[in-house]
Amino acid sequence: MVQMMAENQSFADHVWMFDEMTSSPSAMWDIILGTSCLTTLSMGFIGNCLALWFFCGKNDLPSQLYRHLCCIGIVVCLCQIPVVLALFSGRKPGLYNNKAFCIAWTVVTESGIKLYSMAVLLLTASRTIAIVYPFYRIKKRLVILALYVYLFCLGMHIGGPTSLVW
C-alpha cells in the first residue's frame, strides 16, 4: 500500500489517501465498522433526544447538567455522520475534502468530548456534595458558570497559536 498526497487525486492538499484497494478485506471491515458506528450514533442520538425531552421541564441542578450532557451528546453523535459516510464510501474524503469543514469538525468534536467530560465531573461533584452534606445548598448558577468558563477556556486553547497547525 503506497501512501500518496492528495494532489495525485482530485482531493484538497490536506487530504492524505492510500491507493484504492477495492478487492481487499478492508472494505468488508469498513462496512462492519460503519454499520456499528451508524447503529451506535443512532441509538445515542435517539437516547439523548429522549433524555433531553425528559429533563426539559425540570429546573434543578442535576436536570440542568443532564440537559447540557444531552445536548453535548447529540452534537458528538452528529459529528460522527461524516465518519460513517467516509466508511461507507470506500474511505473517500467526502466532506473532509473541504479544509474549513475539517477544522470545524475537529474543533466541535474535540471540544464536545472534553466538555462532556467536564459536565460529568460537575454532575458527579455536585451529587457527591449533596450526599456528604445533605443540607448544603449548591448554587446552580456557579456550577453552570463553571461549565461555560471551561468551554471558554477550551475555545481559547483551540484558537491559540499552537493549535490545529495544518
Disulfide bonds with the S-S distance in Angstrom:
none
